Amino acid sequence: MDRILFILLFFAGLACSNSENSLIMVEQPKPDFTTEKDDSTLFYLALGDSYTIGESVTENERFPVQLVEQLKRKGFRLNPAKIVARSGWTTDELAEAIQNETLEKSYNLVTLLIGVNNQYRGRSADEYRGEFRDLLKTAVEFTDQKPQHVMVISIPDYGVTPFGKMRDSDKIAKEIDQFNAINLEESKQANVRYVGITAISREALNDETLVASDGLHPSGEMYRRWVEKILTGAIEILENQK
């Protein structure tokens, strides 16, 4: 009986020992991967509507994708752009969509281009100002509260496109200018960068190659011209983070 009891106690003790070893392994502190992060890898978030998602052009022709490609050619190591955008979105719809996304709070570059659908749907300028201001604050939050890493892009003028010419082009131009005056003023208040591409968009009045096949949205060539204008500021933003 004593021998049997000894054997049972021996195996019970072994089982406890193995359980304790397993428990110790589980409770080992996890490595702090933040200290091992490759700081040369940069992250870009693009917020917007059809002009950001690139309606009627290929994925490679979207301006955020072209921008990443140009920055890579300049020697920057960027992940593919994270794009939160959809055709038809207004400021409030973009804000709602952002809430449903899982996004980081430390992007190296954030671009914001929004407002054309507010104008198209006849939304008021005052409403646009308030909602744009909130979106701008959100954009800054995604850079870990570094407003100098945010770039606002002006709204293009679709009134010069075949679609726009069938409507009141002068009224469209006037209202686009009004909305752009608002986002420029708010950008200055928030101390973020601002890039005006509206004048470039109006070149489509006399150059059909700058309009996509749908007769409304920019072509890949138009986006390329935008990127030429955006690139300098983007380089400065990323250079300051090396």
Secondary structure, DSSP 4 states (H G I P E B T S, - for coil): -HHHHHHHHHHHHHHHHHHHHHHHHHTSPPP-GGGG--TTEE-EEEEESHHHHTTTS-GGGSHHHHHHHHHHHTT-EEPPPEEEE-TT--HHHHHHHHHTS---S--SEEEEE--HHHHHTT--HHHHHHHHHHHHHHHHHTTTS-GGGEEEEPPP-GGGSHHHHTS-HHHHHHHHHHHHHHHHHHHHHHT-EEE--HHHHGGGGS-GGGB-TTSSSBPHHHHHHHHHHHHHHHHHHHHTT-
